[in-house]
Amino acid sequence: MYHCKVMIVDGLWTTVGSTNFDPRSFSLNDEANVNYYDRDFARRQIGIFQEDLARLRQVTFQKWKDRPLTKKFWEHAASLFGSQL
């Protein structure tokens, strides 16, 4: 799994990177994006996104509530570090 952000505008301009659009990302975190102005690149990124959508699995609120206790425990333990993430 990778965690990046992709935005495609008008099927022509694409930005790919780690930057969130919030003050922390712009001022504190060391993040960057690469911008492409190329229709073929944008088309390939749209294709990748469509492939990802085809493989996704929906998580309903009920499925989330019914997740195993061990998973809930580790999620709670990780939340203690939320201010640092």
Secondary structure per residue as TSV (DSSP state, phi and psi in degrees):
chain	resnum	aa	ss	phi	psi
A	1	M	-	360.0	140.6
A	2	Y	-	-122.5	155.8
A	3	H	-	-125.3	90.7
A	4	C	-	-134.4	163.4
A	5	K	E	-107.4	139.1
A	6	V	E	-131.2	130.2
A	7	M	E	-130.4	130.7
A	8	I	E	-119.5	127.7
A	9	V	E	-115.4	123.0
A	10	D	T	56.1	26.8
A	11	G	T	62.2	22.7
A	12	L	T	-136.0	-47.1
A	13	W	E	-102.9	128.1
A	14	T	E	-127.2	135.4
A	15	T	E	-121.4	133.1
A	16	V	E	-132.9	131.8
A	17	G	E	170.4	-160.4
A	18	S	S	-105.3	-6.5
A	19	T	-	-71.8	128.3
A	20	N	-	-88.8	156.4
A	21	F	S	-92.8	70.3
A	22	D	S	-145.5	163.1
A	23	P	H	-57.6	-38.7
A	24	R	H	-62.1	-44.5
A	25	S	H	-63.5	-37.7
A	26	F	H	-79.3	-29.5
A	27	S	H	-111.1	-33.9
A	28	L	T	-105.2	-45.6
A	29	N	S	-77.3	150.4
A	30	D	-	-95.4	81.1
A	31	E	-	-121.6	159.9
A	32	A	-	-151.4	155.6
A	33	N	E	-127.0	156.2
A	34	V	E	-114.9	135.0
A	35	N	E	-111.0	134.8
A	36	Y	E	-122.6	137.1
A	37	Y	E	-116.4	81.1
A	38	D	-	-156.2	120.8
A	39	R	H	-63.3	-40.5
A	40	D	H	-64.9	-42.1
A	41	F	H	-62.4	-44.6
A	42	A	H	-60.3	-42.6
A	43	R	H	-62.0	-42.2
A	44	R	H	-64.0	-39.7
A	45	Q	H	-66.1	-38.3
A	46	I	H	-62.9	-41.3
A	47	G	H	-61.3	-43.8
A	48	I	H	-61.4	-43.6
A	49	F	H	-62.5	-42.5
A	50	Q	H	-62.9	-38.8
A	51	E	H	-63.7	-41.9
A	52	D	H	-61.4	-44.0
A	53	L	H	-59.3	-38.1
A	54	A	H	-66.2	-25.2
A	55	R	H	-98.9	-2.2
A	56	L	-	-71.8	162.0
A	57	R	-	-126.0	134.1
A	58	Q	-	-77.5	136.9
A	59	V	-	-114.8	109.6
A	60	T	-	-82.1	166.7
A	61	F	H	-60.0	-39.7
A	62	Q	H	-64.3	-43.3
A	63	K	H	-61.7	-39.8
A	64	W	H	-64.9	-43.3
A	65	K	H	-64.6	-31.7
A	66	D	T	-88.9	8.6
A	67	R	S	-65.0	157.4
A	68	P	-	-61.3	151.9
A	69	L	H	-58.7	-37.0
A	70	T	H	-62.7	-38.5
A	71	K	H	-66.3	-42.4
A	72	K	H	-60.2	-42.1
A	73	F	H	-59.9	-50.0
A	74	W	H	-66.9	-33.9
A	75	E	H	-64.0	-41.9
A	76	H	H	-65.9	-43.0
A	77	A	H	-60.7	-42.4
A	78	A	H	-67.7	-31.4
A	79	S	H	-64.3	-21.7
A	80	L	T	-64.6	-20.2
A	81	F	T	-100.7	10.6
A	82	G	G	-55.0	-38.2
A	83	S	G	-67.4	-18.6
A	84	Q	G	-95.9	-11.1
A	85	L	-	-92.0	360.0
